Protein backbone atom coordinates (compact mmCIF):
# COMPACT_ATOMS: atom_id res chain seq x y z
CA UNK A 1 0.00 0.00 0.00
CA UNK A 2 2.71 2.49 1.00
CA UNK A 3 4.81 1.44 -2.00
CA UNK A 4 1.96 2.19 -4.40
CA UNK A 5 1.27 5.50 -2.66
CA UNK A 6 4.96 6.44 -2.93
CA UNK A 7 4.96 5.63 -6.66
CA UNK A 8 1.79 7.70 -7.15
CA UNK A 9 3.41 10.65 -5.36
CA UNK A 10 6.40 10.41 -7.69
CA UNK A 11 4.19 10.21 -10.76
CA UNK A 12 2.28 13.29 -9.65
CA UNK A 13 5.61 15.10 -9.20
CA UNK A 14 6.68 14.14 -12.74
CA UNK A 15 9.53 11.78 -11.88
CA UNK A 16 10.72 9.52 -14.69
CA UNK A 17 10.15 5.76 -14.57
CA UNK A 18 13.87 5.18 -14.01
CA UNK A 19 13.95 7.61 -11.07
CA UNK A 20 10.87 5.98 -9.57
CA UNK A 21 12.56 2.59 -9.76
CA UNK A 22 15.78 3.87 -8.17
CA UNK A 23 13.89 5.63 -5.34
CA UNK A 24 11.73 2.61 -4.52
CA UNK A 25 14.87 0.46 -4.38
CA UNK A 26 16.66 2.95 -2.09
CA UNK A 27 13.76 3.04 0.38
CA UNK A 28 13.46 -0.76 0.28
CA UNK A 29 17.18 -1.06 1.12
CA UNK A 30 16.71 1.22 4.13
CA UNK A 31 13.71 -0.75 5.41
CA UNK A 32 15.47 -4.09 4.88
CA UNK A 33 18.60 -2.95 6.68
CA UNK A 34 16.90 -1.55 9.80
CA UNK A 35 14.52 -4.54 9.91
CA UNK A 36 11.39 -2.50 10.60
CA UNK A 37 8.16 -1.69 8.81
CA UNK A 38 8.26 1.76 7.14
CA UNK A 39 5.88 3.29 9.70
CA UNK A 40 8.15 2.08 12.53
CA UNK A 41 11.39 3.52 11.15
CA UNK A 42 12.68 6.28 13.43
CA UNK A 43 14.81 9.33 12.78
CA UNK A 44 17.69 7.62 14.58
CA UNK A 45 17.36 4.64 12.21
CA UNK A 46 17.71 6.98 9.23
CA UNK A 47 20.68 8.75 10.78
CA UNK A 48 22.46 5.46 11.43
CA UNK A 49 21.67 4.22 7.91
CA UNK A 50 23.33 7.19 6.23
CA UNK A 51 26.33 6.98 8.55
CA UNK A 52 26.66 3.37 7.43
CA UNK A 53 26.41 4.29 3.72
CA UNK A 54 28.98 7.07 3.88
CA UNK A 55 31.48 5.85 6.48
CA UNK A 56 31.31 2.05 6.43
CA UNK A 57 30.09 1.06 2.98
CA UNK A 58 31.65 4.21 1.46
CA UNK A 59 29.22 4.45 -1.43
CA UNK A 60 29.80 7.01 -4.17
CA UNK A 61 28.39 10.48 -3.65
CA UNK A 62 25.83 9.94 -6.41
CA UNK A 63 24.56 6.76 -4.77
CA UNK A 64 24.28 8.46 -1.38
CA UNK A 65 22.47 11.43 -2.92
CA UNK A 66 19.91 9.19 -4.64
CA UNK A 67 19.32 7.34 -1.38
CA UNK A 68 18.84 10.61 0.51
CA UNK A 69 16.46 12.09 -2.06
CA UNK A 70 14.42 8.88 -2.08
CA UNK A 71 14.16 8.62 1.70
CA UNK A 72 13.46 12.34 2.04
CA UNK A 73 10.65 12.18 -0.51
CA UNK A 74 9.14 9.05 1.02
CA UNK A 75 9.11 10.26 4.60
CA UNK A 76 8.29 13.92 3.98
CA UNK A 77 5.73 13.59 1.19
CA UNK A 78 4.26 10.10 1.50
CA UNK A 79 4.43 9.66 5.31
CA UNK A 80 4.23 13.41 6.13
CA UNK A 81 7.19 13.36 8.50
CA UNK A 82 9.80 16.08 8.66
CA UNK A 83 13.00 15.23 10.53
CA UNK A 84 16.15 17.38 10.91
CA UNK A 85 18.33 14.41 9.91
CA UNK A 86 16.85 14.55 6.42
CA UNK A 87 18.21 18.09 6.06
CA UNK A 88 21.79 17.40 7.18
CA UNK A 89 22.54 13.99 5.66
CA UNK A 90 23.46 15.28 2.20
CA UNK A 91 27.01 14.23 1.26
CA UNK A 92 29.63 16.87 0.58
CA UNK A 93 30.03 17.98 -3.00
CA UNK A 94 32.88 16.49 -5.01
CA UNK A 95 35.04 18.56 -7.32
CA UNK A 96 35.75 15.87 -9.86
CA UNK A 97 36.24 16.58 -13.55
CA UNK A 98 34.64 14.16 -16.01
CA UNK A 99 36.58 12.14 -18.55
CA UNK A 100 36.78 13.68 -22.03
CA UNK A 101 37.73 11.90 -25.25
CA UNK A 102 39.49 13.57 -28.15
CA UNK A 103 37.77 13.74 -31.52
CA UNK A 104 40.03 10.96 -32.80
CA UNK A 105 39.26 8.75 -29.81
CA UNK A 106 35.50 9.21 -30.30
CA UNK A 107 35.78 8.24 -33.97
CA UNK A 108 37.89 5.19 -33.13
CA UNK A 109 35.48 3.90 -30.47
CA UNK A 110 32.30 4.43 -32.50
CA UNK A 111 33.81 2.65 -35.51
CA UNK A 112 34.32 -0.44 -33.33
CA UNK A 113 30.62 -0.77 -32.34
CA UNK A 114 29.58 -3.77 -34.43
CA UNK A 115 25.76 -3.70 -34.39
CA UNK A 116 24.48 -0.87 -36.65
CA UNK A 117 21.55 0.25 -34.48
CA UNK A 118 23.86 0.64 -31.46
CA UNK A 119 26.57 2.36 -33.50
CA UNK A 120 24.16 4.92 -35.01
CA UNK A 121 22.46 5.54 -31.66
CA UNK A 122 25.80 6.19 -29.93
CA UNK A 123 26.87 8.38 -32.85
CA UNK A 124 23.66 10.39 -32.43
CA UNK A 125 24.29 10.76 -28.69
CA UNK A 126 27.70 12.27 -29.46
CA UNK A 127 26.68 14.35 -32.51
CA UNK A 128 23.77 15.96 -30.63
CA UNK A 129 25.17 16.01 -27.07
CA UNK A 130 22.41 13.82 -25.65
CA UNK A 131 22.00 11.91 -22.42
CA UNK A 132 21.91 8.14 -22.83
CA UNK A 133 18.15 7.64 -22.58
CA UNK A 134 17.44 10.79 -24.60
CA UNK A 135 19.22 9.09 -27.46
CA UNK A 136 17.89 5.59 -26.87
CA UNK A 137 14.25 6.72 -26.80
CA UNK A 138 14.35 9.06 -29.78
CA UNK A 139 11.18 8.73 -31.82
CA UNK A 140 10.78 9.09 -35.55
CA UNK A 141 8.74 12.24 -34.91
CA UNK A 142 11.64 13.83 -33.00
CA UNK A 143 13.48 14.56 -36.24
CA UNK A 144 12.63 17.88 -37.92
CA UNK A 145 14.41 17.62 -41.26
CA UNK A 146 12.99 20.95 -42.48
CA UNK A 147 14.64 22.86 -39.62
CA UNK A 148 17.54 20.41 -39.25
CA UNK A 149 16.89 19.94 -35.55
CA UNK A 150 16.07 17.21 -33.06
CA UNK A 151 13.33 17.75 -30.49
CA UNK A 152 14.36 16.44 -27.07
CA UNK A 153 12.36 15.97 -23.90
CA UNK A 154 14.95 15.88 -21.15
CA UNK A 155 15.27 16.08 -17.38
CA UNK A 156 12.38 17.66 -15.55
CA UNK A 157 10.21 17.09 -18.63
CA UNK A 158 11.90 20.13 -20.22
CA UNK A 159 11.88 20.33 -24.00
CA UNK A 160 14.73 21.64 -26.13
CA UNK A 161 15.87 21.59 -29.74
CA UNK A 162 19.41 20.66 -30.74
CA UNK A 163 21.01 21.02 -34.20
CA UNK A 164 20.85 18.01 -36.51
CA UNK A 165 24.06 17.61 -38.55
CA UNK A 166 23.40 16.92 -42.22
CA UNK A 167 25.67 13.85 -42.25
CA UNK A 168 23.79 12.40 -39.27
CA UNK A 169 20.42 12.88 -41.01
CA UNK A 170 21.67 10.82 -43.94
CA UNK A 171 22.90 8.09 -41.58
CA UNK A 172 19.58 8.04 -39.70
CA UNK A 173 17.62 7.67 -42.91
CA UNK A 174 19.84 4.82 -44.06
CA UNK A 175 19.38 3.00 -40.74
CA UNK A 176 15.60 3.56 -40.75
CA UNK A 177 15.31 1.83 -44.12
CA UNK A 178 16.64 -1.33 -42.46
CA UNK A 179 13.80 -1.53 -39.92
CA UNK A 180 11.06 0.99 -40.94
CA UNK A 181 9.76 1.29 -37.39
CA UNK A 182 6.79 3.64 -37.23
CA UNK A 183 7.76 4.83 -33.75
CA UNK A 184 11.42 4.34 -32.80
CA UNK A 185 14.58 5.53 -34.50
CA UNK A 186 16.55 2.84 -32.68
CA UNK A 187 14.39 -0.27 -32.13
CA UNK A 188 15.89 -2.98 -29.96
CA UNK A 189 17.69 -5.64 -32.02
CA UNK A 190 17.22 -9.34 -31.29
CA UNK A 191 19.36 -12.34 -32.15
CA UNK A 192 17.88 -14.80 -34.63
CA UNK A 193 20.06 -17.78 -35.39
CA UNK A 194 23.13 -16.23 -36.97
CA UNK A 195 22.25 -12.56 -37.35
CA UNK A 196 20.80 -9.56 -35.56
CA UNK A 197 17.41 -8.28 -36.68
CA UNK A 198 15.08 -5.57 -35.40
CA UNK A 199 11.88 -6.50 -33.59
CA UNK A 200 9.37 -3.71 -34.05
CA UNK A 201 7.43 -4.62 -30.92
CA UNK A 202 10.47 -4.88 -28.66
CA UNK A 203 10.60 -1.15 -27.83
CA UNK A 204 13.70 1.05 -28.12
CA UNK A 205 17.26 -0.04 -27.42
CA UNK A 206 17.91 -0.45 -23.73
CA UNK A 207 20.28 1.41 -21.45
CA UNK A 208 22.23 -1.74 -20.59
CA UNK A 209 22.65 -2.83 -24.22
CA UNK A 210 24.05 0.57 -25.22
CA UNK A 211 26.39 0.63 -22.24
CA UNK A 212 27.64 -2.89 -23.03
CA UNK A 213 28.19 -2.07 -26.71
CA UNK A 214 30.14 1.07 -25.82
CA UNK A 215 32.20 -0.67 -23.15
CA UNK A 216 33.21 -3.44 -25.57
CA UNK A 217 34.26 -0.86 -28.17
CA UNK A 218 36.37 1.05 -25.63
CA UNK A 219 38.17 -2.16 -24.64
CA UNK A 220 38.74 -3.10 -28.29
CA UNK A 221 40.13 0.38 -29.03
CA UNK A 222 42.89 0.06 -26.44
CA UNK A 223 42.04 3.52 -25.05
CA UNK A 224 42.82 3.56 -21.34
CA UNK A 225 40.44 6.31 -20.27
CA UNK A 226 37.56 5.40 -17.95
CA UNK A 227 34.97 6.34 -20.57
CA UNK A 228 31.27 5.50 -20.57
CA UNK A 229 28.33 6.54 -22.74
CA UNK A 230 27.86 9.86 -20.92
CA UNK A 231 31.48 10.66 -21.78
CA UNK A 232 30.29 11.25 -25.36
CA UNK A 233 28.11 14.13 -24.14
CA UNK A 234 30.97 15.63 -22.11
CA UNK A 235 33.29 15.32 -25.10
CA UNK A 236 30.79 16.95 -27.48
CA UNK A 237 30.36 19.99 -25.22
CA UNK A 238 34.11 20.31 -24.73
CA UNK A 239 34.82 20.11 -28.45
CA UNK A 240 32.21 22.79 -29.21
CA UNK A 241 33.74 25.09 -26.60
CA UNK A 242 37.20 24.54 -28.06
CA UNK A 243 35.85 25.56 -31.47
CA UNK A 244 34.56 28.87 -30.11
CA UNK A 245 30.86 28.12 -29.58
CA UNK A 246 29.36 30.34 -26.87
CA UNK A 247 28.97 28.76 -23.43
CA UNK A 248 25.41 30.07 -23.31
CA UNK A 249 24.55 28.35 -26.59
CA UNK A 250 26.09 25.08 -25.39
CA UNK A 251 24.02 25.37 -22.20
CA UNK A 252 20.79 25.57 -24.20
CA UNK A 253 21.77 22.58 -26.35
CA UNK A 254 22.65 20.48 -23.30
CA UNK A 255 19.45 21.44 -21.50
CA UNK A 256 21.25 22.66 -18.38
CA UNK A 257 19.03 24.73 -16.09
CA UNK A 258 22.02 26.58 -14.66
CA UNK A 259 25.08 28.00 -16.47
CA UNK A 260 27.23 26.74 -13.61
CA UNK A 261 26.77 23.17 -14.84
CA UNK A 262 27.98 24.13 -18.32
CA UNK A 263 30.89 26.19 -16.99
CA UNK A 264 32.49 22.91 -15.94
CA UNK A 265 33.67 22.41 -19.52
CA UNK A 266 35.96 25.43 -19.37
CA UNK A 267 38.20 23.29 -17.15
CA UNK A 268 38.35 20.52 -19.75
CA UNK A 269 39.25 22.30 -22.97
CA UNK A 270 42.89 21.64 -23.84
CA UNK A 271 42.88 24.21 -26.65
CA UNK A 272 41.74 26.99 -24.33
CA UNK A 273 44.47 26.02 -21.87
CA UNK A 274 47.03 26.05 -24.68
CA UNK A 275 45.88 29.51 -25.72
CA UNK A 276 46.45 30.73 -22.18
CA UNK A 277 50.13 29.70 -22.10
CA UNK A 278 51.44 32.67 -24.11
CA UNK A 279 49.76 35.33 -21.89
CA UNK A 280 50.83 33.44 -18.76
CA UNK A 281 54.45 33.34 -19.93
CA UNK A 282 54.32 37.04 -20.84
CA UNK A 283 52.99 37.97 -17.40
CA UNK A 284 55.76 36.01 -15.70
CA UNK A 285 58.48 37.51 -17.89
CA UNK A 286 57.24 41.03 -17.13
CA UNK A 287 57.78 40.69 -13.38
CA UNK A 288 60.85 38.49 -13.23
CA UNK A 289 64.20 40.32 -13.16
CA UNK A 290 66.99 38.81 -15.28
CA UNK A 291 69.37 36.65 -13.25
CA UNK A 292 72.91 37.98 -12.63
CA UNK A 293 75.91 35.76 -13.33
CA UNK A 294 76.61 33.46 -10.34
CA UNK A 295 80.16 34.81 -9.83
CA UNK A 296 78.84 38.34 -9.25
CA UNK A 297 76.28 37.13 -6.74
CA UNK A 298 78.40 34.71 -4.75
CA UNK A 299 81.82 36.43 -4.58
CA UNK A 300 82.72 38.35 -1.44
CA UNK A 301 83.52 42.09 -1.88
CA UNK A 302 87.27 41.58 -1.63
CA UNK A 303 87.26 38.80 -4.19
CA UNK A 304 84.94 40.34 -6.76
CA UNK A 305 86.60 40.76 -10.17
CA UNK A 306 87.37 44.30 -11.24
CA UNK A 307 85.03 45.85 -13.75
C-alpha positions in Angstrom: 0.0 0.0 0.0 2.7 2.5 1.0 4.8 1.4 -2.0 2.0 2.2 -4.4 1.3 5.5 -2.7 5.0 6.4 -2.9 5.0 5.6 -6.7 1.8 7.7 -7.1 3.4 10.7 -5.4 6.4 10.4 -7.7 4.2 10.2 -10.8 2.3 13.3 -9.7 5.6 15.1 -9.2 6.7 14.1 -12.7 9.5 11.8 -11.9 10.7 9.5 -14.7 10.2 5.8 -14.6 13.9 5.2 -14.0 13.9 7.6 -11.1 10.9 6.0 -9.6 12.6 2.6 -9.8 15.8 3.9 -8.2 13.9 5.6 -5.3 11.7 2.6 -4.5 14.9 0.5 -4.4 16.7 2.9 -2.1 13.8 3.0 0.4 13.5 -0.8 0.3 17.2 -1.1 1.1 16.7 1.2 4.1 13.7 -0.7 5.4 15.5 -4.1 4.9 18.6 -3.0 6.7 16.9 -1.6 9.8 14.5 -4.5 9.9 11.4 -2.5 10.6 8.2 -1.7 8.8 8.3 1.8 7.1 5.9 3.3 9.7 8.1 2.1 12.5 11.4 3.5 11.2 12.7 6.3 13.4 14.8 9.3 12.8 17.7 7.6 14.6 17.4 4.6 12.2 17.7 7.0 9.2 20.7 8.7 10.8 22.5 5.5 11.4 21.7 4.2 7.9 23.3 7.2 6.2 26.3 7.0 8.6 26.7 3.4 7.4 26.4 4.3 3.7 29.0 7.1 3.9 31.5 5.8 6.5 31.3 2.1 6.4 30.1 1.1 3.0 31.7 4.2 1.5 29.2 4.4 -1.4 29.8 7.0 -4.2 28.4 10.5 -3.6 25.8 9.9 -6.4 24.6 6.8 -4.8 24.3 8.5 -1.4 22.5 11.4 -2.9 19.9 9.2 -4.6 19.3 7.3 -1.4 18.8 10.6 0.5 16.5 12.1 -2.1 14.4 8.9 -2.1 14.2 8.6 1.7 13.5 12.3 2.0 10.6 12.2 -0.5 9.1 9.0 1.0 9.1 10.3 4.6 8.3 13.9 4.0 5.7 13.6 1.2 4.3 10.1 1.5 4.4 9.7 5.3 4.2 13.4 6.1 7.2 13.4 8.5 9.8 16.1 8.7 13.0 15.2 10.5 16.2 17.4 10.9 18.3 14.4 9.9 16.8 14.6 6.4 18.2 18.1 6.1 21.8 17.4 7.2 22.5 14.0 5.7 23.5 15.3 2.2 27.0 14.2 1.3 29.6 16.9 0.6 30.0 18.0 -3.0 32.9 16.5 -5.0 35.0 18.6 -7.3 35.8 15.9 -9.9 36.2 16.6 -13.6 34.6 14.2 -16.0 36.6 12.1 -18.6 36.8 13.7 -22.0 37.7 11.9 -25.3 39.5 13.6 -28.2 37.8 13.7 -31.5 40.0 11.0 -32.8 39.3 8.7 -29.8 35.5 9.2 -30.3 35.8 8.2 -34.0 37.9 5.2 -33.1 35.5 3.9 -30.5 32.3 4.4 -32.5 33.8 2.7 -35.5 34.3 -0.4 -33.3 30.6 -0.8 -32.3 29.6 -3.8 -34.4 25.8 -3.7 -34.4 24.5 -0.9 -36.6 21.5 0.3 -34.5 23.9 0.6 -31.5 26.6 2.4 -33.5 24.2 4.9 -35.0 22.5 5.5 -31.7 25.8 6.2 -29.9 26.9 8.4 -32.8 23.7 10.4 -32.4 24.3 10.8 -28.7 27.7 12.3 -29.5 26.7 14.4 -32.5 23.8 16.0 -30.6 25.2 16.0 -27.1 22.4 13.8 -25.7 22.0 11.9 -22.4 21.9 8.1 -22.8 18.1 7.6 -22.6 17.4 10.8 -24.6 19.2 9.1 -27.5 17.9 5.6 -26.9 14.3 6.7 -26.8 14.4 9.1 -29.8 11.2 8.7 -31.8 10.8 9.1 -35.6 8.7 12.2 -34.9 11.6 13.8 -33.0 13.5 14.6 -36.2 12.6 17.9 -37.9 14.4 17.6 -41.3 13.0 21.0 -42.5 14.6 22.9 -39.6 17.5 20.4 -39.2 16.9 19.9 -35.6 16.1 17.2 -33.1 13.3 17.8 -30.5 14.4 16.4 -27.1 12.4 16.0 -23.9 15.0 15.9 -21.2 15.3 16.1 -17.4 12.4 17.7 -15.5 10.2 17.1 -18.6 11.9 20.1 -20.2 11.9 20.3 -24.0 14.7 21.6 -26.1 15.9 21.6 -29.7 19.4 20.7 -30.7 21.0 21.0 -34.2 20.8 18.0 -36.5 24.1 17.6 -38.5 23.4 16.9 -42.2 25.7 13.8 -42.2 23.8 12.4 -39.3 20.4 12.9 -41.0 21.7 10.8 -43.9 22.9 8.1 -41.6 19.6 8.0 -39.7 17.6 7.7 -42.9 19.8 4.8 -44.1 19.4 3.0 -40.7 15.6 3.6 -40.7 15.3 1.8 -44.1 16.6 -1.3 -42.5 13.8 -1.5 -39.9 11.1 1.0 -40.9 9.8 1.3 -37.4 6.8 3.6 -37.2 7.8 4.8 -33.8 11.4 4.3 -32.8 14.6 5.5 -34.5 16.5 2.8 -32.7 14.4 -0.3 -32.1 15.9 -3.0 -30.0 17.7 -5.6 -32.0 17.2 -9.3 -31.3 19.4 -12.3 -32.2 17.9 -14.8 -34.6 20.1 -17.8 -35.4 23.1 -16.2 -37.0 22.2 -12.6 -37.4 20.8 -9.6 -35.6 17.4 -8.3 -36.7 15.1 -5.6 -35.4 11.9 -6.5 -33.6 9.4 -3.7 -34.1 7.4 -4.6 -30.9 10.5 -4.9 -28.7 10.6 -1.1 -27.8 13.7 1.1 -28.1 17.3 0.0 -27.4 17.9 -0.4 -23.7 20.3 1.4 -21.4 22.2 -1.7 -20.6 22.7 -2.8 -24.2 24.1 0.6 -25.2 26.4 0.6 -22.2 27.6 -2.9 -23.0 28.2 -2.1 -26.7 30.1 1.1 -25.8 32.2 -0.7 -23.2 33.2 -3.4 -25.6 34.3 -0.9 -28.2 36.4 1.0 -25.6 38.2 -2.2 -24.6 38.7 -3.1 -28.3 40.1 0.4 -29.0 42.9 0.1 -26.4 42.0 3.5 -25.1 42.8 3.6 -21.3 40.4 6.3 -20.3 37.6 5.4 -17.9 35.0 6.3 -20.6 31.3 5.5 -20.6 28.3 6.5 -22.7 27.9 9.9 -20.9 31.5 10.7 -21.8 30.3 11.2 -25.4 28.1 14.1 -24.1 31.0 15.6 -22.1 33.3 15.3 -25.1 30.8 16.9 -27.5 30.4 20.0 -25.2 34.1 20.3 -24.7 34.8 20.1 -28.5 32.2 22.8 -29.2 33.7 25.1 -26.6 37.2 24.5 -28.1 35.8 25.6 -31.5 34.6 28.9 -30.1 30.9 28.1 -29.6 29.4 30.3 -26.9 29.0 28.8 -23.4 25.4 30.1 -23.3 24.5 28.3 -26.6 26.1 25.1 -25.4 24.0 25.4 -22.2 20.8 25.6 -24.2 21.8 22.6 -26.4 22.6 20.5 -23.3 19.5 21.4 -21.5 21.3 22.7 -18.4 19.0 24.7 -16.1 22.0 26.6 -14.7 25.1 28.0 -16.5 27.2 26.7 -13.6 26.8 23.2 -14.8 28.0 24.1 -18.3 30.9 26.2 -17.0 32.5 22.9 -15.9 33.7 22.4 -19.5 36.0 25.4 -19.4 38.2 23.3 -17.2 38.3 20.5 -19.7 39.2 22.3 -23.0 42.9 21.6 -23.8 42.9 24.2 -26.6 41.7 27.0 -24.3 44.5 26.0 -21.9 47.0 26.0 -24.7 45.9 29.5 -25.7 46.5 30.7 -22.2 50.1 29.7 -22.1 51.4 32.7 -24.1 49.8 35.3 -21.9 50.8 33.4 -18.8 54.5 33.3 -19.9 54.3 37.0 -20.8 53.0 38.0 -17.4 55.8 36.0 -15.7 58.5 37.5 -17.9 57.2 41.0 -17.1 57.8 40.7 -13.4 60.9 38.5 -13.2 64.2 40.3 -13.2 67.0 38.8 -15.3 69.4 36.7 -13.3 72.9 38.0 -12.6 75.9 35.8 -13.3 76.6 33.5 -10.3 80.2 34.8 -9.8 78.8 38.3 -9.2 76.3 37.1 -6.7 78.4 34.7 -4.8 81.8 36.4 -4.6 82.7 38.4 -1.4 83.5 42.1 -1.9 87.3 41.6 -1.6 87.3 38.8 -4.2 84.9 40.3 -6.8 86.6 40.8 -10.2 87.4 44.3 -11.2 85.0 45.9 -13.8 
